[in-house]
Amino acid sequence: MKFSTGNICKGRVVEIEEDLNMTRVKVDIGGGEIITALITGVAMRELDPKVGDELEVLKAPGAGPPRNLH
């Protein structure tokens, strides 16, 4: 898989919802857009994201690109 600016969104963690097997990390990527990254429990322990952290989210190959809906 090739990585490009179209595959990566930079943002800030605004909410974390932990479940038994998966964690939803909501990321504000600017312009009023919030995306949700689903990560495994293993990834949660390794990455240890916190609300307020800046991070980059890799967009899944089959997902549509973030776009301005206005």
CORTA-V67467 format. One record per helix or strand of 2 or more residues. SS is the DSSP state (H for helix, E for strand). FROM is the first residue (numbers start at 0). TO is the last residue. Records with the same first field share a line. If there is no record, write none. Layout:
BEGIN
SS=FROM-TO  FROM-TO
END
This chain:
BEGIN
E=7-17  21-29  32-39  53-57
H=40-46
END
